[in-house]
Amino acid sequence: MAEKNLVYRGKSKDVFNITEGPHAGKYLLVFKDEATGYMEKGKPVFDPGYDTVVGDIPGKGAIACRFATHFFKLLKEKGIPSHYIDTVSENEMIVEPADPLSMPVESPEFPGSAPLLNLEFTWRNNATGSFWRRYPFVKPCKNLNKVVEGWTKGDVDVLITMEALEETGAMSREEIDHSVGLVKNIAEIVSQEFQSKNLHVIDGKFELGRLKQGDGKIVIIDEISPDVLRVCRGYSPDKKGDCTGYEQCTLTNYSQGKRTIKNKNQVSGSDFVNIFL
C-alpha cells in the first residue's frame, strides 16, 4: 500500500485508506512485528502492558492478525458489532472507517493545549501492572471483576475518570454507560475463550470508535490480539476470585519510591502462535 494512503502509523499496526477496488473507501490494517515492553539488563522484555516499542518478534504481525480475525468473527456470532470486514492476508485486515473517541482542543490559544486524540479502555480481571502500582493497599492478583478505566493515548497514557469524560463534554453519560458495558461484555467473551484453553486473561485494553457510515454507533475497533492482552497460566482462584498463587508467580519490588510487579507465568507473545489456530 502506497505511503500516500497512510492514515495512521501505530506501534503495532499501520492504517491505510483503500482508494480503489471493491473495498474502496474502507481501511486496511497492516499488522507489524514490532512489540512493546521494557529493557532489562540491556535486553528487551516484551510485555503488552507497556507502551514503548523495544524490538521485533518475527511473525508477530501474522499472529496478531490471526487472533484479531478469530475474535472479531466470534463477536459477530454473538451479535456484537465491530469495524471488521474481512482478512485478506496473514497480516492484513479490511475494516470499516471509524473515528476513535476524541475531542478537539477547546482553547488552542493557550500554550500546551492539545486535543484528546483517542481513548483507550482498560479492563482488569486481576490487580497487576499499573493498577497494582497505583493502589499500594491492594494485594497482587486480587479479583477486580473486570473493572474498566479510561485512558488518553499519547506519548504517555494518562488515566481519566468517567466523570471527567462527561463533564468535559468528551462523551455523554449515555455513551459512557454504553462503552463500559460493551467493554465488560467483550472482556467476558474473551476471558471465557481463553479459559477454554486453560489460560487466564489478567487484563486487556480495547479501543472504541464511532463508525463513519450509518448512525455513528460506538463499536470496538483496532484489534483483539496478544498486543492488547496479558494472559497467564496456573490461575488458581479462591471463592472471591483472588488468585491464590500470586506469592509464587509474581515478582514485586520497591526501590527509590517506585513499585514494580512482574508475572512469571505470563504467556509471551511468541507462545500465542498455536492458540486459536
Secondary structure, 3 states (H helix, E strand, C coil): CCHHHEEEECCCEEEEECCCCCCCCCEEEEECCEEEEEEECCEEEECCCCCEEEEECCCHHHHHHHHHHHHHHHHHHCCCCECEEEEEECCEEEECCEEECCECCCCCCCCCCCCECCEEEEEEEECCHHHHHHCCCCCCCCEEEEEEEEEECCCCCEEECHHHHHHCCCCCHHHHHHHHHHHHHHHHHHHHHHHCCCCEEEEEEEEEEEECCCCCCEEEECCCCCCCEEEECCCCECCCCCECCHHHHEEEEEECCEEEEEECCECCHHHHHHCCC
